[in-house]
Amino acid sequence: MPLHNLPSMPATWSRPPAWARGTVDDGLADAAMRAGAALALVDQMVRQDTPWRGAWLDRLALDAAAASLRLLRRPEDVAEIRDAHHLCRSGDDPGPAGRVYALWRRLATQRPSIEAEDVAHAAERSGITWNDELEAVRAAAEGVAPGTTPLAASLTLLTAHRVERLEALPGLLWLADTLLARGAGWPVGVPLLARAVGPLTRGDATADDRRRALATYARAALGALDTARAIADRATALQSVAGRLRAKGAPAVVTALLGQDAIGPGLRVRGLSDRGRRRLYDRLTALGAVRELTGRASFRLYGL
C-alpha cells in the first residue's frame, strides 16, 4: 500500500471521564459503574479498524506477559521477553518468557474462543500444563447462561473459582479475558487483567471480593486506554513523516511498525536489503517517528 494511502488516526477519541478513575473507598455499585464505563470505551476502541490497533494490542500482550511472569515469580522483564521472542528461530523453544508472551499474543490476534480444542492448542503452544482445575474453569466459562453480560460472566468466573497452584493463575486470567472478549463480540481479545495484577481469586467470594475484582477491571481497562493514546500519538508521528520516505519497501516497514510491538532484523522486505533496512530504521529514529527499544549496538529492535 502506498504511504499516502495509509489510513490515519480517527478524528474522534473518547477520553475516559475523570470520574471513571475510582478510589479505594468505592463501594460495589461505584466500582461496577466505573468498570462498565471504562470497558465501554475499550469496546469502542477494539472495534475500530485503526492502522495501529495491532501495535496497541501487541503492546498490551507484552505487558500482560511481563505481569504474568511477575505473578509466577520469574525474573524476566519486558526487554527480556522481547529478546526471547525476536531472537528465537522458527521452530525453536523461546523459553518460559517467550511461551507466556505467545499465550497473550494469541488472545490479542485471534477471535476469542473457549472451545476445549482451541484452549488446549493455546496451552500447548504456550507451554502451560492444562490440568483438571483449569479445565473445570474453562468448562464453567463455556457454560455461562445465555443473556449474562460479558462483565458479569467474567466476574463470576474470577470470584467463583480458586486455583491452588501459582502457575495456573495466568491461565485463569487469560480465560477471564477470553470470556469477556467472546461475550462482548470483539473481533480479537484484549489483554486486561494480568496487566492490572489481577485479583487472587477464592471460591468463597464475598461482596468485597467482587468489588476488588471490579476495581481491577476498571484499572485494567483505563490502563489499556492510556496505552492506546500513547500508541496513537506515536502512530500519528510515524504517519506524519511517511511521505518523506523514499526507500523501496518503506510502506511495508511502516505497516509492520503499526501492526506489532516491535520489529527487527527478522523482518524481511522485498526490495530492501539488510543495509537499506538499517538505514531506514535510523532515518525513522532520527525523525522521532520510532524508538530503538534495546539500547544495544547490534540486534536492535524498533517500535512505536
N, C-alpha and C positions, 0 to 999 in steps of 0.2 A: 504494500500500500504506500503511495507517495506520502511524504511527510506532511504536505499541506492538506491532505485529506484525513489526517488523524482526527477523530472526534475530540472536542475539547471538554473541559470540565463543565458540568451543568451550571447554569447561571444561578440557580436557586440552591440553597443549602440550609437545611433545617438544623439550627443550633439548638442543643438542649437548653430548655429554660433553667434559670438559676435554681428554681425550686426542685428540679429533678435530682439535684445533688443532695442526698439525705444527710442526716445527723445520727449520732449514736443514740439519741433519745427517741428515734422514730418508733411508733407503735406498729402493730401488724398492718393496719389499714394504710398508714402513710407509706410504709415500706412497699406494700403492694402497688400503690398508685405510682410511686417513683419508678419501680421496676417496669411496670407496664408502659409508662411514658417513654422511658429510655429504650425499651425493646421495640416500641412502635417506630422510633427513629432508625434503629438498626434495620428493621424490616424495610423501610423506605430505601435505605442505602444499599442493601444487598440486592434489591430488585432492580436497581439502576444498572444498566449495562455500560458503566463508565469505563474508559480505556484503562484506568488504573485499578480497577476492582481486584484484579489478580494480585497485584503487588500488595494491596491492603490486606487481603485475606491471607496471603502467604506470610506477611509480617506478623499477623495475629497467630498463625500456626507456629511460627518460630518462637514467639513469646510464650505460647502455651506449652511448647516442648521444654523451654527453659524452666518454666514454673513446675512442670511435671517432674523434671529431674531434681529440682529442689525438694519436692514432696518425697521423692524416692531417696533423698539424702545423697545424691550424686553430685560431683563437683563441677560438671561441665556447664559452661556459661554460653551465652548467645554466640560468641565468636567461635567457640569450640564446636558448637552444633553446626554452624555454617561450614566449618572445615570438614567435619565428619561427612556432611552431605556432598560438598563440592569436590573433595579430594578422593571420594570413593569412585572406583571404576565400576562400570556396569557389570552386575553380577556378583560383585564383592559385598561382604558384610560391612555396613557402615558403622557397626558398633552400637552400644546402647543409645548414645545420643542421636545418631542418625536414624535408628529404628523408631524412637519415640517421636522424632520430628516427622517421620514418614506417616505415622498414625494421624497426627493433626493435619498434615498436608492433605491426606486423603479426605478428611472431613471438609477441608476448605476448597477442594477442587472437584468433588463429585456430588451427585444428587444424594441427599441423606437417606440411608436405609438402615433399618434394624432387623432385616431378614437374617435368619440364622446363617445362611451361606455367605452373605455379604460381610457380616460381622466376623465370622470365622476367618474369612480371607484377609480382612483388615488386621486382625490379631496376628495371624501367621506372618504376614508381611512385616509387621512391626515388632515381632519377637515377643509378644505378650502371651503368657500362658493363660489360655482361656479355660478357667476351671468352673466347677459347679456353681459357686456363689455368683460369679459374673454372668453365667448363663441364666441363672434364676432372675437376675436383674434384667437381662435382655428380654426374657420371656414376659416379664411383667410389663416392660415398655411396649412390647408388641400387643399386649392385651389391654391397652388403655381403652376405656369406654368411649364409644363414639360421642362427639359433642363436647368432650373435655377440652378446655382451652390449652394451647401449647404450653403456656407458662405453668398452669395448674398441673398438667401431666408431668412435666419435668420436675416441678417442685415435689410432687408426690413421690416420684422415683427417688429423689435425693433423700427425702426425710423418712421414707418407709423402709429403706434397705440399709443394711450395715455391711461393710466389707471389713473382714477381720485382718486381712493381710495388707500391709502398706503398699506392696507392689500392685495391688488391684485398684487403688484409688484413681490413678489416671484413667483407667478403663471405665470406671463408674462415671467420672466427669465427662469423658468422651461420649458415653452413651446418653447422658443427660442432654448434652449439646446437640447430639444427633436427633434425639426425640423432639426437642424444641424446634429444630430446623424442619424436620419432617412434618410436624403438626402445623407449622406456620406456612408450609408450602413453599419454602425457599428453594431456589434453584441449586444452591450449594449450602453447606453448613458454615457456621461462623464460630470459630473457637472463642469461647467466652469464659466459662467457669474457672478453668485452670489458671488463666491469666490473672484472675482475681483471688487466687489461692482459695479455691472452693471449700465449702464447709466440710468438716469431717462428720459424716452423717451417722445417725444412730437409729436403731429400729424403733425405739420408744419416743418418737419425735414429739416435742411439746410445741405450744404456740410460739414460744421464744425461739425454738429451732427453726420454725418456718419463717419467723421474722428475720432471723440472721441469714437464712438462705435467700430470701427476697432481697435483702440488702446486698448480698453478694451478686445477685443477678443485676441489680441496678448499677452497682460499681463496675461490673464486667462490661455491661452494655455501654456505659458512659466512657469507659476506657477505650472500647473499640471505636467509638465515635471520635474520640480525641486522636486516635491513631489514623483514622480516615482523614481528618482535617490535615494532619501533618503530611500524609502521603499525597493528598490532593494538591497541597501547596507545592510540594516538590515536583509533582507531575506537571503542574502549570508552568513551573520554571523550565522544566525539560522541554515542554512543547513550545515555549516561547523562543527557544534557541534552535529548534529543529530545522527551521528554514535556512540556517547558516551552514548546515552540514552538507558537504559536497561528496563525502566518501561513498563509494558504492557499498551497498549493504547497510547504510546508516538507518533506513526505515526499519529493517529487521532488528537492529540493535535497540532502537528506541522502543519498538513493540515489546521486545523481551524485557527491557527495564520496567515497562509499565505493567508487565504481566507476572512478575515474581519478585521475591525479596531481594535477590542478588544474582548477578551473572559474573562469569569469569572466563578463564582460559578454556573451559569446556564448551563454551558457546561457539558453534561453527556457523559461519555466514557465507553463503555463496558470493563469490566476487570480492571477498575481503580477506586478505592474508592475515597471518598472526600479527605481523608488524603493523599492518594497517588497522587492525582491531585495537592494538595497544595505543596507537596514535589517536584513534577516535575516542577511546576512554580518557586519555589525557586531555584531549580537547574539551570533552564534556565536563571533566572535573575543573579545568581552568575557567570554564564559563559559569561554574557554580550550579550546573544542572544535575549532576550526580555526585555522590560521595564515594571515596575509596574507603572500604569498610574494615580493612585488616591492619593498616599501618605498616605492612611489610614492603620490602623492595621487590619481592618476587611472589608469584601466585597470588596476585591481588584479586579482590572481589569488589564489585561496584553495584550500587543500588541507590534508590531514591532516598 
